[in-house]
Amino acid sequence: MKEFLMIALGVLIFVVIFQIAKASEYVSVLKGEEKTRKQNNRINAFFLLGFLVFGLIGAWYCNELYYGKTLFPQGSASIEGEKIDSMMWITISVTGLVFVITQILLFWFAFKYQASDNRKAFYFAHSTKLELIWTTIPAIVLAVLVVFGLKAWFKLTGDAPKDSIVVEVTGHQFAWEFRYPGPDNVLGKKDYRLTRGRNPLGVNFDDPASHDDIHVSGTMHIPVGVPVKMVINAQDVIHDVGLSQFRLKMDAVPGIPTTQWFTPKITTADMKIKTGNPNFTYEISCDQMCGPGHFSMRGVIVVETMAEYKKWLSEQKPEYYTVFPDKAPPMTDTATTVAKPVIAALTGNK
């Protein structure tokens, strides 16, 4: 019934518009085409002016209505992201100012210079001066913005600080996997041909450097205030590590590892208080369409104090002993025994 009423309403609106158009044609014939054209031109000019005013008011209202629901009020959760926020505000300010000025001029000129019998339009085919102005100035402004952006990009994708914690991030349809190096601070080699069974990342366990690596799925733990270097991979198609709260993103490309680093500055617990949301979590989203399950490809980042991070590490066990349980040390608390040197290596405490 609801669908029928919607269709009937649509047909009714079409009929009304059609009849108004026909009536307008009849009026034009009675009044004369030229007189009607001038009246319509004048009315449309006023409409354009009204559209400008209501359009600007609408843009302002939408900002007031939805700004609080964006990530801007929270601020960047990483130190490096503060630079991204600054560049974003500068870009919005510059482009916003240009938008307002050009729109006001566009609609005002349409109103002021509407067709008139007392004025003849001036036509010119070329103006080198104008072309230089509207080409050179935007080019210089955009070049400056690009330079600042490239500077920040090269920093984030360049060499990470020496005290960084290294985490390998691997994307596959449709989940994230994380691997931490052990006491040697070196990630073991991988071979895609070994990806099967209890070895989902294809780690080459013939490489001694892999014997102390820790593998976790879905959730990445990192300490606050410590640089984190991500080594990013993909196993099947192109994914994208999206860290919106930290203002970062990086493609995950099969066969081509990419890197990016950042320094988290607010723990998950503190962000829950700051946002007033007890269920708040830092999210890793896939920002590249990667298949039918793309919408569900979500990971979680837990930013915690160093003490909490050490405690979490102490509860982990190297993947090598999961794949080869018969080679695990004959200890009652294998995870804690093995993890102690891992904690020392990753946190810099001996």
N, C-alpha and C positions, 0 to 999 in steps of 0.2 A: 504493500500500500504506500509506504514511504517513497519507494522508487518511482511509483506512478505519479505521485504528487510532484516530485522533483522534475520529472519529464514534462508534466502539464505546466508547471511554473516556467520552465525554460521555453516552451512553445509560446506561452502567453507573453513573455518578455519579448520574444522575437516578433510576434505580431504587433505589439505596441510600438516597438522601434520602427518596424516597417511602415505602419500607418503614420507615424510622426514624419518619417522621411517623405512619404507621398504627400502629406499635407504641406510640407515645406516646399515641395516642387510646385504645388498649386499656388501657394502664396507668391513664389518667385515669378510665376507667369503673370499673376495679377499686378504685382508691383513693378515688374520689369527686372530683367536679369542683372543689369548693372547696379541698380540701386540695392538689390538684395545682396549682391556680392560685397558691396561696400559695408553694409550693415553687419553681415557675417564676419567680415574681416575685422571690424572694430570690436565685435563681441569676442572673437577668438583672441585678440590682443589682450583684452582684460582677463580672459580666462588664463592666458599664459602667465600674466602677472600674479594672479591668484594661485596658480599651480606652483610658482616659485616660492611664495610665502608659506603655503601649506606644506610644500615639500621640505623646506628647511626646518619648519616646526616639527614635521614628522620625523626627520632625521635626528633632531635633538631629543625628541620624546623617546624614540627607540633606544638611544644611547642611555637615557635616564632609566629606562625600563629594564634593559638587559646587561648593562655594564657590570652590575653586581654578580651576574651569573657567569662572567668570563673568568679567566685565570689571572687577569691583571690585578684585581684587589688582593690576591694572595701574595703577589710578588714572586720573584724567582726563588726556587728552592736550592739553587746552586750559585756559587760565587760567580762563575763564568756567565751564568744566565743573566746576571744583572746588566752586563754589557749589552746583551741581546735586547733586553727590555728598553734600555736607553736608546738604542738604535731604532727600535720599533716606535717609540714615542716621537723621536725626531722625524722619522718617515711619515707617521700619521699627521704630525703637525704641518709638515711641508706640503704633503699632498692634500690634506684637509683644507689648508688655506687656499691653495690653488683651485681646489674644487669649488669652494664657496665663491671666490672671486669670479671664476669663469662662468659659473651658473647664473650669478646675479647679472653679469654683463650679457650673457646669452639671452635671458628672458627680458631684461630691460631694453636691449636693443630691438628685440622683436616687437615690444610694445611701442617704444619711442619712434621707431622708423617704419611703422606700418604704412601700407600703401596710401598715398595722398595725391590728389590732383594738383596740389600746390608745390610738389617736390619731385624732382627727377633723380633717379638713382645714378650714382657715380660709378662708372665701370672702369677698372684698370686690370690689365692682364698680368702684370708682374711688378714686384717690389723687392729688390734685393735687400734693402734695409730691413723690411718686415721679416723676410725669410731668415736673415741672420739673427734677428732678435728671438724669434720663436723656435729657432733650432739650437743656437749657441747656449742660451741661458738654461733651458731644460737639460741639455747635454752636460753642462758643467755641474749643475746640481745633482743629477743622477750619477755622474762619475764620482763625485765626492761621497755620496751614499754607498756606492759600490765599493770604493776603496776601504771605507770603514768596515763594511761587511766582510770583505776578503781578509782584512787584518784579523778580525775575530775568528773567521773560519780557519785560517792558517794556524792560529794559536790552538784551537780546539782539536784540530786534526794533526797537529805536529807532535813533537816529542813531549811525552808526559813527564811530570816531575819524577825524580829518581825514587822518591818515597811513595810512589803510587801503588795502590793495590790493583793487581791485574785480574780481570774477570773476562773469560771468553763467553760471548753471547752467540748462541746458534739458533736460528729460526728455521722451522719446518712447518708444513701444513698440519695442524694449525696451533703451534705452541712454541714456547721459548725454553731453551736449555742453557744452563750456566755451568762453567767449569773454572775452578780455582787452582792455581799452581801450588805445589807443596813446598817443603823446606828449601828445595833447590831454586825456588822462584822461577822455574821454567816449565811452561806447558809442554806436555808430551806431544809427539807428532801424531797426526791423524792421516787416515787413508780411507777414502769413501768406500773402497771395496770391502772394508772390514765392518761396515755398518749393518749389523744384524743382531738379533737376540738380545743378550744382556749388554751389548756394546752399541747403543743407539747413536753415539757420536762418531763411531769409527776410529776410536783411539788405537794407536799402534802400541800395544803393550810389550812389544819387543824393545821399545825405547825405554831405557831405565828412568828417564825423566817423567814418564807417565805414571809410575808406580805410586806416587804420592799425590796425584791430582784428585780433587774433590769434584764430584758431579751432582748437581741438584736440578730439579725441574720446577718450572713455574714461578719460583720466588727467588729473588736475588737479595742477599743481605750485604750491606755495606755500612761502614762506620761514618759518623758525621765528622766533618772537618778534615777528612783525609782524601787526597786526590784518587780518583778511580779511573783506570784506563780500561776501556772496553775493546776487546778484539772481536770483531763482529763477522759472523759467517752465516751462510744459508745452505741448506741441504738439497733443496728441490727447485724452487722458483725464487724470484727476487722478492724479498720482504723489506721492511723498513722499521728500524728501531726508533719508535717515537716516544720521547721523554718530555711530554708537554710541560709538566711542572718544573722541569729543570731547563726548559727552553732549548732542547737539543733534539736532533734527529739525524739518522745516518742509514743509508741503504745497506741491506744485507744481501750480498751478491754471491751466488754459487761459484766456488773456485777462486774468488778474489776477496781475501780478507780485508776489511776496512777497520780503521781505529778512530777512537774519539775518547776524550777524557773530560772529566768535570769534578768539581769538589762540592759535595752536598753540604748544606749549611743548616738545615732544619731537620730534626728527627721526625719520624712518623708520629710519635706521641705528641710532640710539640705542635705539629701541623694540625692534629685533631683538635687541639685547644684553640689554635689560631683561627681555624675555619668554623669552629663550633659544630663540627661533624664527627661524632664518635666512630663512625664507620669509614673515615677517610683512609685511603691508601694511595701511595704513589703507584702510577700505572706505566707499564710498558705496552704501548699499542703498536699494531702493525699499520704503518701509514702508507702502505702500498697494496693495492688490490692484488690478492694472491690466490683467489679461488673461492668456491662457494662457502667455505667456513671462515672467510676473512674476518667477519664481524666478531667471531669468538676468540680470535688470536690475541689473548691478553695475558700479560705477565704482571707480577707485583714486585715492587722494590721496597724493602724494609730498611729504612735508614735508622740506625740505632747508635747508642753510645758505644765507645770502644769496649767497655766492660761487657755489655750485652753481645757485642760482635764476637768477642773472645769466647764467651759462653756458648754461643751458637756454633762456632768453629769446633769447640771441644766435643760437640755432640755429633760431628760428621765423621764419616769413615771414607778413606780413599776408595775410588771406584775399582781400583785394581783388586781389592779384597772382596768386592761384591761380585766381580766377574770370576775371580779365582778364589773362592772361599777357603779352599784347602791350603792356600799359601798365606793366609792371615796369621799373624803372631798368636801363639797359644796363650792369650791373655784373657782374663775374665772380662775386662773392660777394654776391648780392642779399640773402639772408637776414640776413647780418651787418650789411650797410650800413643796411638798413631798421630792424633791431632795435635799433641803438645808441640812437637817441632814445627808443625804447619803454622800454628798460631805465632810462634816466635818469628818465623820467616816472613809471614804476611804483615805482622804488626811492628816488626823491627825490634822486638824485645827478646833478648837471649836468656 
